[in-house]
């Protein structure tokens, strides 16, 4: 009989513990629900952001890839680095010279009109 009473007490205690845990879980779920929603919304925003970046890269791939040879892409970076190694000094000198000319023209308030350009072109045509 003592064993039966112990079993009933154990069953009651176990049922009460289960009920108490269930109650605590539902309270926890109510409290953590805004946190879960925030975490879920952050994940959604992150996934959407990644998808948008990938879509932009796909649409603007011409900015990254200069050509494709037999399915192998040639990047613009490789083209630029090759150009720099072949004619880098010459191009840099031209850019420096051009910049100096424009700076001096601006300093001396030199203005060139379309009429001036057209007359110079006609003059060159006659000479050639």
C-alpha positions as CSV (number, residue, x, y, z in Angstrom):
1,X,0.0,0.0,0.0
2,X,2.9,2.3,0.7
3,X,4.2,1.6,-2.8
4,X,0.8,2.6,-4.3
5,X,0.8,5.8,-2.3
6,X,4.3,6.6,-3.4
7,X,3.4,6.0,-7.1
8,X,0.4,8.3,-6.8
9,X,2.5,11.0,-5.2
10,X,5.2,10.6,-7.8
11,X,2.5,10.7,-10.6
12,X,1.0,13.9,-9.0
13,X,4.5,15.5,-8.6
14,X,5.4,14.6,-12.1
15,X,2.1,15.9,-13.4
16,X,2.5,19.1,-11.4
17,X,6.1,19.5,-12.7
18,X,5.0,19.0,-16.2
19,X,2.2,21.5,-15.8
20,X,4.5,24.0,-14.2
21,X,7.1,23.6,-16.9
22,X,4.5,23.9,-19.6
23,X,3.2,27.1,-17.9
24,X,6.7,28.5,-17.6
25,X,7.4,27.7,-21.3
26,X,4.2,29.5,-22.4
27,X,5.2,32.5,-20.3
28,X,8.7,32.4,-21.8
29,X,7.3,32.2,-25.3
30,X,5.1,35.2,-24.6
31,X,8.1,37.2,-23.3
32,X,10.5,36.0,-26.0
33,X,8.1,36.4,-28.9
34,X,9.1,40.0,-29.7
35,X,12.8,38.9,-29.5
36,X,12.1,36.0,-31.9
37,X,10.2,38.3,-34.2
38,X,13.1,40.7,-34.2
39,X,15.7,38.0,-34.9
40,X,13.5,36.6,-37.7
41,X,13.0,40.0,-39.3
42,X,16.8,40.6,-39.1
43,X,17.4,37.4,-40.9
44,X,14.8,38.2,-43.6
45,X,16.4,41.7,-44.1
46,X,19.9,40.1,-44.3
47,X,18.7,37.5,-46.9
48,X,17.0,40.2,-48.9
49,X,20.1,42.4,-48.8
50,X,22.2,39.6,-50.0
51,X,19.8,38.9,-52.9
52,X,19.7,42.5,-53.9
53,X,23.5,42.7,-53.9
54,X,23.7,39.5,-56.0
55,X,21.1,40.9,-58.5
56,X,23.0,44.2,-58.9
57,X,26.3,42.3,-59.5
58,X,24.5,40.1,-62.1
59,X,23.0,43.1,-63.9
60,X,26.2,45.1,-63.8
61,X,28.6,42.2,-64.6
62,X,29.8,44.2,-67.6
63,X,31.5,46.6,-65.2
64,X,33.5,43.6,-63.8
65,X,34.1,41.5,-66.9
66,X,35.7,43.0,-70.0
67,X,35.4,39.9,-72.2
68,X,34.8,36.2,-72.2
69,X,37.1,33.8,-74.1
70,X,35.7,30.2,-74.6
71,X,33.7,30.6,-71.4
72,X,36.5,32.0,-69.3
73,X,36.0,35.6,-68.2
74,X,38.7,38.3,-68.4
75,X,38.2,40.8,-65.7
76,X,38.5,44.6,-66.1
77,X,41.1,44.5,-63.3
78,X,43.4,42.2,-65.3
79,X,43.0,44.5,-68.3
80,X,43.8,47.6,-66.3
81,X,46.9,46.0,-64.6
82,X,48.1,44.8,-68.0
83,X,47.7,48.3,-69.5
84,X,49.5,49.8,-66.5
85,X,52.4,47.4,-67.0
86,X,52.7,48.1,-70.8
87,X,52.0,51.8,-71.1
88,X,51.5,53.1,-67.5
89,X,54.3,55.7,-67.4
90,X,53.4,57.2,-70.8
91,X,49.7,57.5,-69.9
92,X,50.5,58.9,-66.5
93,X,52.7,61.5,-68.0
94,X,49.9,62.5,-70.5
95,X,47.4,62.8,-67.7
96,X,49.8,65.0,-65.6
97,X,50.5,67.2,-68.7
98,X,46.8,67.6,-69.5
99,X,46.0,68.4,-65.8
100,X,48.7,71.1,-65.7
101,X,47.5,72.7,-68.9
102,X,43.9,72.8,-67.6
103,X,45.0,74.2,-64.3
104,X,47.1,77.0,-66.0
105,X,44.2,77.8,-68.4
106,X,41.9,78.1,-65.4
107,X,44.3,80.3,-63.6
108,X,44.6,82.7,-66.6
109,X,40.8,82.6,-67.2
110,X,41.1,81.2,-70.7
111,X,37.7,80.5,-72.2
112,X,37.3,78.6,-75.5
113,X,34.1,78.9,-77.3
114,X,32.6,76.5,-79.9
115,X,33.3,79.1,-82.5
116,X,37.0,79.1,-81.7
117,X,37.0,75.3,-81.9
118,X,35.2,75.3,-85.3
119,X,37.6,77.9,-86.8
120,X,40.6,75.9,-85.6
121,X,39.2,72.7,-87.1
122,X,38.7,74.5,-90.5
123,X,42.2,75.9,-90.3
124,X,43.6,72.3,-89.8
125,X,41.5,70.9,-92.7
126,X,42.9,73.5,-95.0
127,X,46.4,72.7,-94.0
128,X,46.0,69.0,-94.5
